[in-house]
Amino acid sequence: MTEAILQDERTTMRSLRSCPVISTARVVLRPHRLTDADAIAQSLSDFAVARMLARIPQPYDRQDGLDWLQMQLSGTLPGWNLAITTGDDVHIGVVGLELRGPHWHLGYWLNRFYWGKGLMTEAVAAILDRALRRMPDVEIHSGVFADNPASLTIQQKLGFRIIGCGELFNLSRNAMVTHIETRLTSADFRRP
């Protein structure tokens, strides 16, 4: 029995190893490159973006971006962290699925100048669609800080359900912040 559980976990982890390129009507999700470091640093040095993410230090600079990219490009982490680009291939954000303990977690951010255009909903839907086709039996966890209703709207539009509320440390704010926990099953996923 234990061997069967371990084999299932190894299969699940392998199923998101190779990072795909996913194209939609308006965005292309692609693997990261070291040359994305400047664009990442520019976006995450903006406190309006960083304050909505739990693990982003402030200030955030190019070396922080390079350090993160080197981990992503090492090939040792299960999951996908894809660059969000538009037709010009300029890095404008990230959408990713990573294995934390026994659960897959969705995370995302977008450069502030692209907010309010529906691009993040399109990017999140695309990665979820691809991942849930590969792993139809998994639940995907996520969450938002309570003062980020736009992000919660994206998740609810795609079928995420609120499963709890608590406090989570936010590095850029250097404070505990109210955090809404969400979860998505394959059966609840709504493609826009």
GIHU-V794372 format. One record per backbone hydrogen bond with DSSP energy under -1.0 kcal/mol. CO is the residue of the C=O (numbers start at 1). NH is the residue of the N-H. Records with the same first field share a line. If there is no record, write none. Layout:
CO=NH  NH
This chain:
1=5
2=6
3=7
4=8
5=9
6=10
7=11
8=12
9=13
10=14
11=15
14=17
22=29
27=24
28=85
29=22
30=83
33=36
34=37
36=40
37=41
38=42
39=43
40=44
41=45
43=46
46=49  50
47=51
49=52
50=53
54=171
61=65
62=66
63=67
64=68
65=69
66=70
67=71
68=72
69=73
78=99
80=97
82=95
83=30
84=92
85=28
86=89
92=111
93=84
94=109
95=82
96=107
97=80
98=105
100=103
103=100
104=141
105=98
107=96
109=94
111=114
112=115
118=122
119=123
120=124
121=125
122=126
123=127
124=128
125=129
126=130
127=131
128=132
129=133
130=134
131=135
135=138
140=184
141=106
142=182
144=180
145=148
148=152
149=153
150=154
151=155
152=156
153=157
154=158
155=160
156=159
158=190
161=183
164=181
166=179
168=177
170=174  175
175=170
177=168
178=146
179=166
180=144
181=163  164
182=142
183=161
184=140
185=189
